[in-house]
Amino acid sequence: MRILSLLCLSALCLTAAPALADEVAPRDGITLDPAAGSEIGRIYQAWLSPLQEGGEEADIPALVPDAFRSTAPSVNRNDRVSRGHGTLAITRDLGRAYAHVKIEGVNPADIVMFHIHCGLPGQLGPILVDLGHGTDLPTAFADGELSVEITNEDLVAVLDHGHGLIGAFTAGCPILPALPMDRVVTVAGLAQIAAEGELYFNLHTKGQVYFGDIRGQLAPLE
């Protein structure tokens, strides 16, 4: 009898659940709208400056490969006039992101790389998004501005191009620091790192390749 009573009680609960759900209005009168997921949700912004870079080109470790060294004379952080301002907008469904950056005091012809990295302020972190992938950056920045759509495929592309020991340390960001090889491969993962305050723009030029020319830590738009 006890088992039968429990089964009957469960059946009653299951029968009553839909009716109860119908009586509970969405919080604050929200109207459910799946299509609104493609709209912009959270927005982050950054002001890019040489003073956010973690060091001078003269501070590059001796073991760093030539590919990460400057091919033009370097200028110390305090003497560079380069600046920038950018935003990173993420859709509500965490499916896409949009980066928009404006720079000043930078010769577009000198730009060699432009990335979104993961790392705390002052920390040199690995690349999460290559904003110059498949793009001629000097041409794209000809008018001083660049707009890029970011998809899951763009995050995967960074991992696909990060080969060997160097790639293991410079390509892709871990979902959890304790699991360094479990890398973020979705815009949803990018959004999580952004919410933790650990994303930054980094623009690299011929004279400032290793640390970068200007860097901007992304913070929530107020």
C-alpha positions as a Markdown table, in Angstrom:
| # | Residue | x | y | z |
|---|---|---|---|---|
| 1 | Met | 0.0 | 0.0 | 0.0 |
| 2 | Arg | 2.8 | 2.4 | 0.9 |
| 3 | Ile | 4.5 | 1.9 | -2.6 |
| 4 | Leu | 1.1 | 2.3 | -4.3 |
| 5 | Ser | 0.4 | 5.5 | -2.4 |
| 6 | Leu | 3.8 | 6.9 | -3.5 |
| 7 | Leu | 3.2 | 6.1 | -7.1 |
| 8 | Cys | -0.2 | 7.7 | -7.0 |
| 9 | Leu | 1.2 | 10.8 | -5.3 |
| 10 | Ser | 3.9 | 11.0 | -8.0 |
| 11 | Ala | 1.3 | 10.7 | -10.7 |
| 12 | Leu | -0.7 | 13.5 | -9.1 |
| 13 | Cys | 2.4 | 15.7 | -9.0 |
| 14 | Leu | 3.1 | 15.1 | -12.6 |
| 15 | Thr | -0.4 | 15.9 | -13.6 |
| 16 | Ala | -0.5 | 19.1 | -11.6 |
| 17 | Ala | 2.9 | 20.4 | -12.7 |
| 18 | Pro | 1.9 | 21.7 | -16.1 |
| 19 | Ala | -1.1 | 23.5 | -14.6 |
| 20 | Leu | 1.1 | 25.0 | -11.9 |
| 21 | Ala | 3.6 | 26.2 | -14.4 |
| 22 | Asp | 0.9 | 27.9 | -16.4 |
| 23 | Glu | -0.1 | 29.9 | -13.3 |
| 24 | Val | 3.5 | 31.1 | -12.6 |
| 25 | Ala | 4.2 | 34.2 | -14.8 |
| 26 | Pro | 7.7 | 34.8 | -16.1 |
| 27 | Arg | 9.8 | 36.8 | -13.8 |
| 28 | Asp | 9.2 | 40.6 | -14.0 |
| 29 | Gly | 6.7 | 39.9 | -16.8 |
| 30 | Ile | 9.3 | 38.7 | -19.3 |
| 31 | Thr | 7.9 | 37.6 | -22.6 |
| 32 | Leu | 9.8 | 34.5 | -23.8 |
| 33 | Asp | 11.4 | 35.2 | -27.2 |
| 34 | Pro | 13.9 | 32.6 | -28.6 |
| 35 | Ala | 14.7 | 34.9 | -31.6 |
| 36 | Ala | 16.1 | 37.6 | -29.3 |
| 37 | Gly | 19.1 | 35.4 | -28.6 |
| 38 | Ser | 20.8 | 36.8 | -31.7 |
| 39 | Glu | 20.6 | 40.3 | -30.3 |
| 40 | Ile | 23.6 | 41.9 | -28.5 |
| 41 | Gly | 23.8 | 41.2 | -24.8 |
| 42 | Arg | 26.9 | 42.0 | -22.8 |
| 43 | Ile | 29.4 | 44.6 | -24.1 |
| 44 | Tyr | 33.0 | 45.1 | -23.0 |
| 45 | Gln | 35.3 | 47.9 | -23.8 |
| 46 | Ala | 39.0 | 48.7 | -23.6 |
| 47 | Trp | 41.3 | 51.6 | -24.1 |
| 48 | Leu | 44.5 | 50.4 | -25.6 |
| 49 | Ser | 47.8 | 51.9 | -24.5 |
| 50 | Pro | 51.5 | 51.1 | -24.6 |
| 51 | Leu | 51.6 | 51.5 | -20.8 |
| 52 | Gln | 49.5 | 48.3 | -20.4 |
| 53 | Glu | 52.2 | 46.2 | -22.1 |
| 54 | Gly | 54.1 | 43.9 | -19.8 |
| 55 | Gly | 57.6 | 45.0 | -20.8 |
| 56 | Glu | 60.0 | 46.5 | -23.4 |
| 57 | Glu | 61.3 | 44.6 | -26.4 |
| 58 | Ala | 64.7 | 44.7 | -24.6 |
| 59 | Asp | 63.2 | 42.5 | -21.9 |
| 60 | Ile | 62.4 | 39.6 | -24.3 |
| 61 | Pro | 63.9 | 36.3 | -22.9 |
| 62 | Ala | 66.9 | 35.0 | -24.8 |
| 63 | Leu | 65.2 | 31.7 | -25.8 |
| 64 | Val | 62.3 | 33.4 | -27.6 |
| 65 | Pro | 62.3 | 32.4 | -31.3 |
| 66 | Asp | 63.0 | 35.0 | -34.0 |
| 67 | Ala | 59.4 | 34.8 | -35.2 |
| 68 | Phe | 58.4 | 36.7 | -32.0 |
| 69 | Arg | 61.1 | 39.3 | -32.3 |
| 70 | Ser | 60.9 | 42.8 | -33.8 |
| 71 | Thr | 61.9 | 43.4 | -37.4 |
| 72 | Ala | 62.1 | 47.2 | -37.0 |
| 73 | Pro | 63.5 | 49.6 | -34.3 |
| 74 | Ser | 61.6 | 49.5 | -31.1 |
| 75 | Val | 60.3 | 52.4 | -29.1 |
| 76 | Asn | 59.9 | 52.4 | -25.3 |
| 77 | Arg | 56.4 | 52.4 | -23.9 |
| 78 | Asn | 56.7 | 55.9 | -22.4 |
| 79 | Asp | 57.7 | 57.3 | -25.8 |
| 80 | Arg | 55.0 | 55.7 | -28.0 |
| 81 | Val | 52.1 | 57.9 | -29.1 |
| 82 | Ser | 50.0 | 54.9 | -30.2 |
| 83 | Arg | 46.5 | 54.6 | -28.7 |
| 84 | Gly | 43.3 | 52.7 | -29.2 |
| 85 | His | 39.7 | 52.2 | -28.1 |
| 86 | Gly | 37.7 | 49.1 | -28.7 |
| 87 | Thr | 34.5 | 47.1 | -27.8 |
| 88 | Leu | 33.6 | 43.5 | -27.7 |
| 89 | Ala | 29.9 | 42.7 | -28.0 |
| 90 | Ile | 28.5 | 39.3 | -27.4 |
| 91 | Thr | 25.1 | 38.0 | -28.4 |
| 92 | Arg | 22.6 | 36.9 | -25.8 |
| 93 | Asp | 22.7 | 33.3 | -26.9 |
| 94 | Leu | 26.6 | 33.4 | -26.6 |
| 95 | Gly | 26.8 | 32.3 | -30.3 |
| 96 | Arg | 28.7 | 35.2 | -31.8 |
| 97 | Ala | 30.8 | 38.2 | -30.8 |
| 98 | Tyr | 31.8 | 41.4 | -32.5 |
| 99 | Ala | 35.0 | 43.3 | -32.1 |
| 100 | His | 35.3 | 46.9 | -33.1 |
| 101 | Val | 38.6 | 48.8 | -32.6 |
| 102 | Lys | 39.8 | 52.3 | -33.5 |
| 103 | Ile | 43.5 | 53.2 | -33.3 |
| 104 | Glu | 45.5 | 56.4 | -33.5 |
| 105 | Gly | 49.2 | 57.1 | -33.7 |
| 106 | Val | 49.9 | 53.7 | -35.4 |
| 107 | Asn | 51.1 | 53.4 | -39.0 |
| 108 | Pro | 48.8 | 50.7 | -40.5 |
| 109 | Ala | 51.7 | 49.5 | -42.7 |
| 110 | Asp | 53.6 | 48.5 | -39.5 |
| 111 | Ile | 50.8 | 46.2 | -38.1 |
| 112 | Val | 51.8 | 42.6 | -38.1 |
| 113 | Met | 49.3 | 40.9 | -35.7 |
| 114 | Phe | 46.1 | 41.7 | -33.8 |
| 115 | His | 44.7 | 39.3 | -31.1 |
| 116 | Ile | 42.4 | 38.8 | -28.2 |
| 117 | His | 44.4 | 37.2 | -25.5 |
| 118 | Cys | 43.4 | 35.8 | -22.1 |
| 119 | Gly | 45.4 | 37.0 | -19.1 |
| 120 | Leu | 45.2 | 39.3 | -16.1 |
| 121 | Pro | 46.4 | 42.9 | -16.4 |
| 122 | Gly | 50.2 | 42.9 | -17.0 |
| 123 | Gln | 50.2 | 39.2 | -17.7 |
| 124 | Leu | 51.4 | 37.9 | -21.1 |
| 125 | Gly | 48.7 | 35.3 | -22.0 |
| 126 | Pro | 48.0 | 33.0 | -24.9 |
| 127 | Ile | 46.0 | 33.9 | -28.0 |
| 128 | Leu | 42.2 | 33.2 | -27.9 |
| 129 | Val | 41.2 | 34.9 | -31.1 |
| 130 | Asp | 43.4 | 35.9 | -34.1 |
| 131 | Leu | 41.6 | 39.0 | -35.4 |
| 132 | Gly | 43.9 | 39.1 | -38.4 |
| 133 | His | 43.3 | 35.5 | -39.5 |
| 134 | Gly | 42.7 | 35.5 | -43.3 |
| 135 | Thr | 43.0 | 39.3 | -43.3 |
| 136 | Asp | 45.6 | 41.8 | -44.5 |
| 137 | Leu | 45.7 | 43.9 | -41.4 |
| 138 | Pro | 47.5 | 47.0 | -42.9 |
| 139 | Thr | 44.7 | 47.2 | -45.5 |
| 140 | Ala | 41.9 | 46.4 | -43.0 |
| 141 | Phe | 43.2 | 49.2 | -40.7 |
| 142 | Ala | 43.8 | 51.7 | -43.6 |
| 143 | Asp | 41.2 | 54.1 | -42.2 |
| 144 | Gly | 42.2 | 53.4 | -38.5 |
| 145 | Glu | 39.3 | 51.1 | -37.7 |
| 146 | Leu | 38.6 | 47.4 | -37.8 |
| 147 | Ser | 35.4 | 45.4 | -37.3 |
| 148 | Val | 35.4 | 41.6 | -36.9 |
| 149 | Glu | 32.7 | 39.0 | -36.4 |
| 150 | Ile | 33.9 | 36.2 | -34.1 |
| 151 | Thr | 32.4 | 32.6 | -34.3 |
| 152 | Asn | 33.3 | 29.3 | -32.8 |
| 153 | Glu | 35.3 | 28.4 | -35.9 |
| 154 | Asp | 37.6 | 31.4 | -35.2 |
| 155 | Leu | 38.5 | 30.0 | -31.8 |
| 156 | Val | 39.1 | 26.5 | -33.2 |
| 157 | Ala | 41.3 | 28.0 | -36.0 |
| 158 | Val | 43.7 | 29.4 | -33.4 |
| 159 | Leu | 44.2 | 25.8 | -32.0 |
| 160 | Asp | 44.5 | 24.3 | -35.4 |
| 161 | His | 47.4 | 26.7 | -36.3 |
| 162 | Gly | 49.2 | 26.4 | -32.9 |
| 163 | His | 51.5 | 23.5 | -33.6 |
| 164 | Gly | 54.5 | 22.2 | -31.5 |
| 165 | Leu | 55.8 | 23.3 | -28.2 |
| 166 | Ile | 55.4 | 27.0 | -28.9 |
| 167 | Gly | 51.8 | 26.5 | -30.0 |
| 168 | Ala | 51.0 | 24.6 | -26.8 |
| 169 | Phe | 51.9 | 27.8 | -24.7 |
| 170 | Thr | 50.7 | 30.5 | -27.1 |
| 171 | Ala | 47.5 | 29.2 | -28.8 |
| 172 | Gly | 44.2 | 28.7 | -27.0 |
| 173 | Cys | 43.0 | 29.5 | -23.5 |
| 174 | Pro | 42.2 | 26.9 | -20.8 |
| 175 | Ile | 38.6 | 26.7 | -19.6 |
| 176 | Leu | 40.0 | 26.1 | -16.1 |
| 177 | Pro | 43.6 | 26.9 | -15.2 |
| 178 | Ala | 43.9 | 23.5 | -13.5 |
| 179 | Leu | 43.2 | 21.8 | -16.8 |
| 180 | Pro | 45.6 | 23.7 | -19.2 |
| 181 | Met | 45.0 | 21.4 | -22.2 |
| 182 | Asp | 41.2 | 21.8 | -22.1 |
| 183 | Arg | 40.9 | 24.8 | -24.3 |
| 184 | Val | 38.0 | 27.2 | -25.0 |
| 185 | Val | 36.4 | 26.4 | -28.4 |
| 186 | Thr | 33.2 | 28.4 | -28.2 |
| 187 | Val | 32.1 | 32.0 | -28.0 |
| 188 | Ala | 30.3 | 31.0 | -24.8 |
| 189 | Gly | 33.7 | 30.1 | -23.3 |
| 190 | Leu | 35.1 | 33.5 | -24.5 |
| 191 | Ala | 32.2 | 35.2 | -22.7 |
| 192 | Gln | 33.0 | 33.3 | -19.5 |
| 193 | Ile | 36.6 | 34.5 | -19.6 |
| 194 | Ala | 35.5 | 38.0 | -20.4 |
| 195 | Ala | 33.2 | 38.0 | -17.4 |
| 196 | Glu | 36.2 | 37.0 | -15.2 |
| 197 | Gly | 38.1 | 40.1 | -16.4 |
| 198 | Glu | 40.8 | 38.1 | -18.2 |
| 199 | Leu | 40.6 | 39.2 | -21.8 |
| 200 | Tyr | 42.6 | 41.9 | -23.6 |
| 201 | Phe | 43.2 | 43.3 | -27.0 |
| 202 | Asn | 46.8 | 43.3 | -28.2 |
| 203 | Leu | 48.0 | 45.0 | -31.4 |
| 204 | His | 51.5 | 44.0 | -32.5 |
| 205 | Thr | 53.7 | 46.1 | -34.9 |
| 206 | Lys | 57.0 | 45.6 | -36.6 |
| 207 | Gly | 58.9 | 47.3 | -33.8 |
| 208 | Gln | 56.9 | 45.8 | -31.0 |
| 209 | Val | 56.2 | 42.1 | -31.8 |
| 210 | Tyr | 56.7 | 40.1 | -28.6 |
| 211 | Phe | 54.8 | 42.2 | -26.0 |
| 212 | Gly | 52.9 | 44.2 | -28.5 |
| 213 | Asp | 52.5 | 47.9 | -29.3 |
| 214 | Ile | 49.3 | 48.7 | -27.5 |
| 215 | Arg | 47.2 | 46.6 | -25.2 |
| 216 | Gly | 43.7 | 47.1 | -23.7 |
| 217 | Gln | 42.2 | 45.0 | -20.8 |
| 218 | Leu | 38.5 | 44.5 | -21.5 |
| 219 | Ala | 36.0 | 45.5 | -18.8 |
| 220 | Pro | 32.2 | 45.6 | -18.8 |
| 221 | Leu | 30.6 | 48.6 | -20.5 |
| 222 | Glu | 29.1 | 50.8 | -17.8 |
